[in-house]
Structures are given as C-alpha cells and as structure tokens.
C-alpha cells in the first residue's frame, strides 16, 4: 500500500470538504454548492488510481461510471434536504437526519446495483482492456 498517496488523497479530500464548508458558511450556501459541484473530489481519486498503475482507459471507465452514479448523489441530497427542512431550526438531533439519509443511500444503491445487474448493463461498467494493433 502506498501510504504517501493515501495521505495525499486524504489531505486533498479534507481540503475540498473544508473549502466547501467555508464557502457555504462565510459566503453563501450557493457559493458552497457551486464550489462543491466542481469535480475536486474526483481529482484525488484520479491521482490515486494513476499512482497505483491504473491505465487511462481504466480511469476513463471509472469517470463514466461516476456520471451514472450521480443519480444516487442527487437523490440522496434531495432526501437529506427534505429531512433537514422538517427539523426545527436548532434541533440538536440533526445527526438522525444523517443516519436516515445513509440508510436511504444504502437502499437506493442496492436498487441501483440490482437494476444494473437485472437489465444487463454491467458491461457498461466493465473495464475492457484496449486492444493494441499487432
């Protein structure tokens, strides 16, 4: 295991979370959301994949699969927003919303995975090795 690349990934990921939180807290929620929409969290992932010898084709497939999984991100974000909206302004039990959302994410992810398998779309998520001319 490459500890240095794992630490780098953690530090970059933490920086992303910290800057999104700072923008949302000190500027405006919209500013935080726009900054969050930039694929900063993908950059450390791509770096980590390449640092571990994954091919550009493999990284491309990972990025394509990520675009499909954005459906889960959108649905989960909507669920969390719904639950937070129903809380009283200073409700200390906000963490219950997070737990509920994680449960929803797990259920939706299982359904998503099951649908991909049932419909036979797993080939769209497979990494095929590119052929090289002889």
C-alpha positions as CSV (number, residue, x, y, z in Angstrom):
1,X,0.0,0.0,0.0
2,X,1.3,3.4,-0.9
3,X,0.9,5.3,2.4
4,X,2.1,8.6,0.9
5,X,-0.5,8.6,-1.9
6,X,-3.2,7.6,0.6
7,X,-2.2,10.5,2.9
8,X,-2.1,12.9,-0.1
9,X,-5.6,11.7,-1.1
10,X,-6.9,12.3,2.5
11,X,-5.3,15.8,2.6
12,X,-6.7,16.8,-0.7
13,X,-10.2,15.4,0.1
14,X,-10.1,17.1,3.5
15,X,-9.2,20.4,1.8
16,X,-12.1,20.0,-0.5
17,X,-14.5,19.5,2.4
18,X,-13.0,22.4,4.3
19,X,-13.3,24.8,1.4
20,X,-16.8,23.9,0.6
21,X,-17.8,24.3,4.2
22,X,-16.1,27.7,4.4
23,X,-17.7,28.9,1.3
24,X,-21.2,27.8,2.5
25,X,-20.6,29.2,6.0
26,X,-18.9,32.5,5.3
27,X,-20.1,33.4,1.8
28,X,-23.4,31.9,0.9
29,X,-24.9,28.4,0.6
30,X,-25.0,28.9,-3.2
31,X,-21.2,29.7,-3.3
32,X,-20.5,26.5,-1.3
33,X,-22.8,24.4,-3.7
34,X,-21.1,25.8,-6.8
35,X,-17.6,25.1,-5.4
36,X,-18.8,21.6,-4.4
37,X,-20.1,21.0,-7.9
38,X,-16.5,21.4,-9.3
39,X,-15.2,17.8,-9.5
40,X,-12.5,18.5,-6.9
41,X,-13.3,15.2,-5.2
42,X,-12.6,13.3,-8.4
43,X,-9.1,14.7,-8.8
44,X,-7.6,12.9,-5.8
45,X,-9.4,9.7,-7.0
46,X,-7.9,10.0,-10.5
47,X,-4.5,10.7,-9.0
48,X,-4.8,7.7,-6.7
49,X,-5.8,5.4,-9.5
50,X,-3.0,6.5,-11.7
51,X,-0.5,6.4,-8.9
52,X,-1.4,2.7,-8.4
53,X,-0.8,2.0,-12.1
54,X,-4.3,2.0,-13.4
55,X,-4.5,2.8,-17.2
56,X,-6.1,5.8,-18.7
57,X,-8.8,3.5,-20.1
58,X,-9.5,2.3,-16.5
59,X,-9.7,5.9,-15.2
60,X,-12.0,6.8,-18.1
61,X,-14.3,3.9,-17.2
62,X,-14.3,5.0,-13.6
63,X,-15.2,8.5,-14.6
64,X,-18.0,7.3,-16.8
65,X,-19.5,5.1,-14.1
66,X,-19.3,8.0,-11.7
67,X,-21.5,10.0,-14.0
68,X,-24.2,7.3,-13.8
69,X,-23.9,7.2,-10.0
70,X,-24.6,10.9,-9.9
71,X,-28.2,9.9,-9.9
72,X,-27.6,8.4,-6.4
73,X,-25.9,11.6,-5.3
74,X,-28.8,13.8,-6.5
75,X,-31.4,11.5,-4.9
76,X,-29.5,11.3,-1.6
77,X,-29.0,15.1,-1.5
78,X,-32.8,15.6,-2.1
79,X,-33.6,13.2,0.7
80,X,-31.2,14.9,3.2
81,X,-32.6,18.3,2.2
82,X,-36.2,17.1,2.8
83,X,-35.3,15.8,6.3
84,X,-33.4,18.9,7.3
85,X,-36.3,21.1,6.2
86,X,-38.6,19.3,8.5
87,X,-36.3,19.9,11.6
88,X,-36.8,22.7,14.0
89,X,-34.2,25.5,13.4
90,X,-31.9,24.4,16.3
91,X,-32.9,20.8,16.7
92,X,-29.8,19.0,18.3
93,X,-30.9,15.7,16.7
94,X,-29.8,16.7,13.2
95,X,-27.5,13.6,13.2
96,X,-30.6,11.5,12.9
97,X,-31.2,13.1,9.5
98,X,-27.7,12.0,8.5
99,X,-28.3,8.4,9.7
100,X,-31.7,8.3,7.9
101,X,-30.0,9.6,4.7
102,X,-27.3,7.0,4.9
103,X,-30.0,4.3,5.2
104,X,-31.8,5.8,2.1
105,X,-28.5,5.9,0.2
106,X,-27.8,2.2,1.0
107,X,-31.3,1.2,-0.1
108,X,-31.1,3.3,-3.3
109,X,-27.6,2.0,-4.0
110,X,-28.8,-1.6,-3.7
111,X,-31.7,-0.9,-6.0
112,X,-29.4,0.8,-8.5
113,X,-27.0,-2.1,-8.4
114,X,-29.8,-4.6,-8.7
115,X,-31.3,-2.8,-11.7
116,X,-27.9,-2.7,-13.5
117,X,-27.5,-6.4,-13.0
118,X,-31.1,-7.2,-13.9
119,X,-31.1,-5.2,-17.1
120,X,-27.6,-6.5,-18.1
121,X,-25.9,-3.1,-18.1
122,X,-22.9,-4.3,-16.2
123,X,-20.9,-4.3,-19.5
124,X,-21.3,-0.5,-19.4
125,X,-19.5,-0.6,-16.1
126,X,-16.8,-3.1,-17.0
127,X,-13.2,-2.1,-17.8
128,X,-12.3,-3.6,-21.2
129,X,-8.6,-3.7,-22.0
130,X,-7.9,-1.7,-25.1
131,X,-6.5,-3.8,-28.0
132,X,-3.3,-2.8,-29.5
133,X,-2.6,-3.3,-33.1
134,X,-0.1,-6.1,-33.9
